Amino acid sequence: MKLHAALYARYSSDQQRAASIEDQFRICRERAAHEGWQVVGTYEDSAVSGASMILRPGIQALLEDARRGRFGILVAEALDRVSRDQADVATVYKHLRFAVVTLAEGEISELHVGLKGRI
């Protein structure tokens, strides 16, 4: 049985473009396929800052589906796509502790969560 995966993508500013979302999904799908994970959902937030999760409907839907057990792993391009706020990263990690993988950092651990606030 394949592990169910969710993909998350976000871009935040005028310096980025809407195609950035599809670019992020493309490389995350490639990683999921390489690992043998079945993508069961995609979540996105377009032109929204990563500074807070409250105003991002995509990440809110992702967290709700995680609570429902819809997937077992989250794949994102980088941890800063999920959030730029240390407390929010810790919250996501707490809810998805079983599996958060980014293409930039690899499998996310407590060390990543702790160091995120120092960057």
Backbone bond lengths (Angstrom), bond angles and torsions (degrees), N, CA, C in turn:
res aa  C-N    CA-C-N  psi(-1)  N-CA   C-N-CA  omega(-1)  CA-C   N-CA-C  phi
1 M - - - 1.452 - - 1.531 109.32 -
2 K 1.313 116.48 133.06 1.461 121.83 -179.29 1.518 110.71 -78.29
3 L 1.320 114.18 145.90 1.454 120.37 174.33 1.523 108.52 -72.77
4 H 1.327 117.07 132.80 1.466 121.88 178.53 1.521 109.73 -81.22
5 A 1.318 115.92 131.61 1.461 121.77 -177.14 1.519 111.00 -122.89
6 A 1.333 114.67 147.68 1.467 122.63 171.89 1.518 107.13 -114.32
7 L 1.322 116.00 145.11 1.453 121.72 177.12 1.521 108.61 -111.56
8 Y 1.335 116.09 140.04 1.458 120.38 176.53 1.523 109.19 -128.66
9 A 1.329 115.69 135.29 1.470 121.91 178.43 1.526 108.58 -138.06
10 R 1.337 113.98 147.58 1.469 119.71 179.43 1.523 108.84 -152.63
11 Y 1.330 114.57 142.70 1.461 119.71 165.06 1.513 106.63 -131.31
12 S 1.334 115.54 155.94 1.455 116.73 -167.92 1.512 117.18 -124.17
13 S 1.321 119.68 -18.94 1.463 117.20 -169.05 1.511 113.11 -138.72
14 D 1.318 113.88 176.04 1.457 121.28 176.73 1.526 111.58 -64.70
15 Q 1.336 116.73 -22.61 1.456 120.59 -179.65 1.527 111.58 -75.09
16 Q 1.307 115.92 -15.14 1.459 120.97 176.03 1.515 107.81 -108.13
17 R 1.312 116.62 172.43 1.459 119.62 -176.65 1.522 110.71 -133.54
18 A 1.305 115.49 161.43 1.460 120.49 -178.36 1.523 111.53 -57.80
19 A 1.330 117.48 -32.29 1.471 120.12 178.57 1.522 111.23 -61.81
20 S 1.327 116.97 -20.15 1.457 120.95 177.61 1.526 111.42 -57.19
21 I 1.320 116.99 -36.73 1.469 121.09 178.40 1.525 109.45 -60.56
22 E 1.314 117.34 -50.47 1.469 120.32 -179.21 1.522 111.76 -65.11
23 D 1.330 117.21 -36.12 1.464 120.32 175.76 1.522 110.61 -61.45
24 Q 1.323 116.40 -44.33 1.465 120.46 178.85 1.529 110.80 -63.70
25 F 1.330 116.44 -45.20 1.469 119.40 178.67 1.529 111.21 -61.43
26 R 1.331 116.68 -40.65 1.461 120.24 -178.93 1.528 111.37 -58.87
27 I 1.340 116.93 -49.52 1.459 118.20 -177.41 1.533 111.90 -71.72
28 C 1.325 117.13 -29.69 1.468 119.83 175.70 1.522 111.04 -70.20
29 R 1.342 116.85 -38.57 1.475 120.16 176.04 1.527 110.71 -63.08
30 E 1.341 115.60 -40.01 1.467 119.45 178.15 1.529 110.64 -60.35
31 R 1.328 116.52 -43.40 1.472 119.95 179.25 1.518 110.39 -64.88
32 A 1.336 116.73 -44.11 1.460 120.36 179.58 1.527 110.66 -60.40
33 A 1.315 116.98 -44.19 1.471 120.70 179.12 1.525 110.42 -62.95
34 H 1.310 117.09 -41.95 1.467 121.64 179.41 1.531 111.08 -60.79
35 E 1.328 116.20 -39.08 1.465 121.80 -178.80 1.527 112.91 -82.29
36 G 1.344 117.00 -12.72 1.458 120.70 -177.31 1.516 113.71 82.91
37 W 1.350 116.51 20.69 1.460 120.89 178.91 1.520 109.89 -87.46
38 Q 1.319 116.82 142.24 1.463 122.24 177.20 1.526 109.19 -92.98
39 V 1.328 117.31 119.33 1.464 121.39 178.72 1.526 108.52 -76.81
40 V 1.337 115.64 119.69 1.463 120.97 -178.28 1.518 112.91 -112.51
41 G 1.334 117.09 -4.57 1.457 119.39 179.31 1.509 111.60 -168.43
42 T 1.330 115.11 149.16 1.462 121.27 174.02 1.521 108.19 -127.35
43 Y 1.306 114.94 143.04 1.462 121.89 -177.47 1.515 107.45 -134.70
44 E 1.324 116.11 140.35 1.460 118.94 -178.00 1.512 111.45 -147.67
45 D 1.313 113.53 154.46 1.454 122.33 172.21 1.521 106.38 -134.63
46 S 1.327 116.26 117.76 1.467 122.26 -176.50 1.521 110.89 -103.42
47 A 1.327 115.31 133.78 1.469 123.05 177.63 1.522 111.65 54.87
48 V 1.349 115.63 41.38 1.457 121.44 -179.42 1.521 108.33 -128.22
49 S 1.317 116.74 133.11 1.460 121.50 179.38 1.529 110.91 -63.30
50 G 1.317 114.84 147.70 1.456 121.10 175.73 1.512 112.54 -87.25
51 A 1.329 117.35 7.41 1.458 121.08 -176.57 1.521 113.08 -71.81
52 S 1.321 117.94 -24.16 1.461 120.76 -179.23 1.520 110.28 -144.98
53 M 1.316 116.11 142.15 1.468 120.12 177.92 1.526 112.33 -86.10
54 I 1.296 116.96 -19.29 1.461 121.41 -173.38 1.527 112.67 -58.77
55 L 1.327 117.01 -40.98 1.459 120.86 -175.56 1.522 113.59 -94.04
56 R 1.345 117.69 17.17 1.459 120.86 -178.17 1.524 110.18 -115.45
57 P 1.336 117.14 101.74 1.464 120.12 -178.15 1.525 113.03 -62.58
58 G 1.324 117.96 -32.33 1.459 120.23 -179.45 1.514 112.76 -63.84
59 I 1.323 117.14 -47.17 1.466 120.45 -179.58 1.525 110.61 -69.81
60 Q 1.333 116.87 -32.58 1.467 120.01 177.18 1.533 110.56 -65.09
61 A 1.330 116.46 -43.28 1.472 120.25 177.70 1.528 110.44 -64.33
62 L 1.334 116.68 -39.42 1.454 121.17 178.30 1.528 110.37 -60.16
63 L 1.328 117.12 -47.56 1.462 120.26 -179.91 1.523 111.98 -62.53
64 E 1.331 116.48 -39.25 1.468 119.96 178.27 1.528 110.64 -63.96
65 D 1.318 117.31 -45.13 1.463 120.33 178.80 1.526 111.50 -66.00
66 A 1.323 117.20 -32.76 1.469 120.69 176.00 1.521 110.13 -64.10
67 R 1.328 116.24 -42.66 1.465 120.14 178.32 1.525 111.11 -62.36
68 R 1.315 116.63 -31.30 1.474 121.61 179.41 1.534 112.39 -81.39
69 G 1.331 116.53 -5.48 1.460 120.38 179.07 1.514 114.24 77.26
70 R 1.329 116.67 25.20 1.467 120.36 -176.52 1.524 112.94 -68.90
71 F 1.323 117.46 -26.12 1.457 120.81 -179.68 1.527 109.55 -145.80
72 G 1.322 115.72 164.25 1.452 120.84 -177.39 1.507 114.63 -115.09
73 I 1.332 116.78 -4.23 1.461 120.26 179.43 1.531 109.33 -150.89
74 L 1.312 115.18 143.06 1.463 121.71 176.22 1.519 107.73 -111.15
75 V 1.328 116.66 131.51 1.456 122.36 178.77 1.526 108.20 -120.20
76 A 1.329 115.84 128.18 1.468 122.08 176.76 1.524 108.07 -138.94
77 E 1.319 115.79 161.47 1.459 119.67 179.99 1.526 111.53 -62.99
78 A 1.323 116.95 -44.55 1.459 121.97 -179.33 1.524 108.49 -155.45
79 L 1.318 115.86 160.24 1.451 120.55 -178.62 1.524 111.99 -61.41
80 D 1.341 117.72 -32.86 1.464 119.24 179.75 1.522 112.46 -70.83
81 R 1.322 118.81 -13.39 1.458 121.15 172.64 1.524 108.94 -72.97
82 V 1.330 117.22 -34.84 1.463 121.56 179.16 1.529 109.54 -72.01
83 S 1.329 117.17 -48.64 1.464 121.21 176.55 1.514 110.48 -168.47
84 R 1.324 114.51 152.52 1.466 120.87 173.93 1.529 110.82 -103.27
85 D 1.308 117.23 -0.44 1.455 122.48 -178.11 1.526 109.84 -102.99
86 Q 1.328 117.90 127.00 1.457 121.86 -176.41 1.523 112.20 -59.39
87 A 1.329 117.50 -42.30 1.463 120.26 -179.50 1.528 110.86 -63.57
88 D 1.337 116.53 -39.59 1.463 120.05 178.43 1.526 111.25 -67.36
89 V 1.327 116.92 -40.57 1.464 120.14 177.24 1.524 109.58 -60.32
90 A 1.334 116.31 -42.95 1.459 120.40 178.51 1.523 111.17 -62.30
91 T 1.332 117.32 -39.32 1.470 120.94 178.19 1.518 111.19 -64.26
92 V 1.327 116.99 -46.14 1.463 120.54 178.32 1.518 109.85 -61.64
93 Y 1.316 116.94 -45.66 1.460 121.21 179.87 1.522 110.47 -60.03
94 K 1.325 117.04 -41.68 1.464 121.23 179.65 1.528 110.84 -60.92
95 H 1.332 116.93 -44.52 1.460 120.87 -178.85 1.524 112.73 -75.12
96 L 1.337 116.85 -29.37 1.462 121.10 -175.21 1.516 111.57 -116.73
97 R 1.304 117.42 23.78 1.459 122.39 -172.89 1.519 112.73 -49.92
98 F 1.310 115.91 -29.35 1.456 119.46 -177.41 1.512 112.79 -64.45
99 A 1.315 119.84 -25.44 1.460 118.88 -177.96 1.518 112.80 -174.47
100 V 1.311 115.75 101.76 1.451 122.05 170.07 1.523 105.73 -126.91
101 V 1.323 116.26 121.81 1.460 121.62 -178.83 1.516 107.75 -128.65
102 T 1.334 116.15 131.66 1.455 119.55 172.08 1.517 108.07 -118.51
103 L 1.311 116.02 151.82 1.449 120.26 -179.91 1.526 110.37 -68.67
104 A 1.322 117.76 -32.25 1.464 121.55 -178.32 1.525 112.69 -77.40
105 E 1.336 117.29 -44.27 1.459 120.89 -173.79 1.526 114.21 -103.24
106 G 1.322 117.88 -13.88 1.466 120.56 -175.33 1.515 110.52 83.65
107 E 1.328 117.02 -150.23 1.451 120.68 179.38 1.518 109.22 -70.86
108 I 1.334 116.50 129.30 1.456 121.62 -176.55 1.525 109.26 -82.31
109 S 1.323 114.74 133.62 1.463 121.48 179.39 1.526 109.23 -122.87
110 E 1.324 116.28 177.45 1.460 120.26 176.28 1.528 110.65 -59.58
111 L 1.309 117.77 -31.90 1.457 121.83 178.19 1.529 110.88 -61.38
112 H 1.336 117.20 -44.53 1.462 120.90 177.33 1.526 110.69 -60.30
113 V 1.325 115.82 -43.44 1.462 120.65 -178.04 1.517 109.50 -63.17
114 G 1.316 117.71 -44.19 1.461 121.63 -179.88 1.519 112.25 -66.49
115 L 1.319 117.57 -42.10 1.452 121.47 -178.65 1.519 112.86 -72.61
116 K 1.315 117.75 -24.54 1.464 122.15 -178.98 1.529 110.68 -54.67
117 G 1.309 117.46 -37.62 1.461 121.53 -178.53 1.518 112.83 -74.11
118 R 1.312 117.84 -14.24 1.462 121.70 -178.27 1.512 112.81 -92.10
119 I 1.337 117.38 -11.87 1.462 121.79 -175.93 1.502 110.88 -86.41
